[in-house]
Amino acid sequence: MHPISSFKAFLEVVKRRSLPWEVSEINAIHTLPKLDELSYMAAEIVRLIETASAPIFWVNLYDFINGLNAKIIELTGLQATDTIGKSLVNDNVYENSCGVVKSVLHKAMEGKFI
């Protein structure tokens, strides 16, 4: 059997075994944001963070810096190329403040108010 014919036969079997979609399922799909809208929103968020007048850095769950905006670079003199991928606590915080910073980061990662 030719691959195209085989695939058509497979589709026929699947059609017969599948239940039709319910109206609520179809409506839910139509309410999802489109990919171009998500892409625009993501780009706008990045632009807002990069141009913010407040210093912003972001870390992952393992305490490694993933990025920083222009304001934090201006205020601290840190460079993104030297900072990204390094530990916020171990590489960028004074030793006597490490415990407090770790505690604050832990609470923030849990979504708790600080």
C-alpha positions, 0 to 999 in steps of 0.5 A: 500500500502506498504511504498516502493511501495508508495515511488516508485509511488511517484517517478514516479509522480515526474519524470513526473512533473519535467523538465529535467535538462539543460546542464548549470545546470549540468555543474554548479554542476560539477564545485562546490568544493567537500566537501572533498576539502572544508574540507581541505581548512577550515582545512588549514585556521584554521592551518594558523590562529593558527600558524600565527606570527601575533596576530589574534582574531575573533569576531562575529557580537555581539562583542563576541570573538570566538577565538584567536591564539597562538601569541595573547595569547603569547603577551597578556597573555590572555587565550582562556578559559577565553576570548572566549564568552566575549565582546571584547570591554566591557571586554578587551579594556580600557574604554577610547578606547571603542568608537574607537574600536567599530567604527573600528569593525562596519566598519570592519563588514560592509566590509569598509576599516579602 
